Amino acid sequence: MSTLRLRVGKAIRRLRVDAGYSQEGFARACRFHRTYIGAIERGEKNITLDSIERIAKTLKVTVFDVFREAEHEA
């Protein structure tokens, strides 16, 4: 089983792609650097709740939706 950090990163990547964002465009929309988004999606960064909230708002989903998606990741 993968760590929660990795599962959340994979969920954010899937939600981002489903929303039609490139990684660079998404980072710009969230006001984050592209390398930071990449590190989150790879599970390399221990993302804060504030960052998850900003990402969720950009994706037009709830923070709960992000965690629910993460539960489906293996």
N, C-alpha and C positions, 0 to 999 in steps of 0.2 A: 504494500500500500504506500502511496506517495504522501508526502507531507502536505499539510493544509496549505502552506505557502505555495507549493508547486501546483496543487489543485486549483487554488484561487487564480494563479497566473494563467493556467490553461483555460479556465473559465472566462477570464477577461479577454484573452486572445480570441476565443470562439465568439464571444459577444461582439467584440470589435469587428471581426471579419463579417459576421452576420449583419452588422449595421452598415457595412460598406466602407469602413475606414481603412486606409493604409496605416501602417504603424506611425509613419511620420505625420500624416494628417490628424490622426487621433491624438498624438502627443501635443500637437499644436492646439487642437481644440480643448484639451485638458489643461493647457499651460504647463506641461511638463516637457523635459528634454526627451528626445526619441530614445536615447540610450537607457534612460530610466524606465521607460515603458517596456523596452526589450528585456531589461533585467527583471522587471516584475513578471512579465509573461514567462520567463524561463525559471521563475522561482528563486532567483538569486537575491532578491531584495525582500526584506521583511516589511511589507507595506503597512502604513499606518491606516487607522480607521478614517482619518480625514482624507487621505488619498483615495481610499476605496469610495468614499462618499462623492468625491469630485469626479472620479471615473464613472460611477453609476449615473450621476446627473448628466454627464456628457453622453452616455449611452441611452439615456432616457429610460432607465430601469431603477429599481430600488436596490439598496445595499443588500437586503434580504435576497433579491433575485441573484445577485452575484454569488452569495454563499450557497444558495440553492443549486445553482449551476455547478459550483465547486464540488458539491456532494455527489454529482453524477460522474465526476472525473475519477478514473482509476489510477 
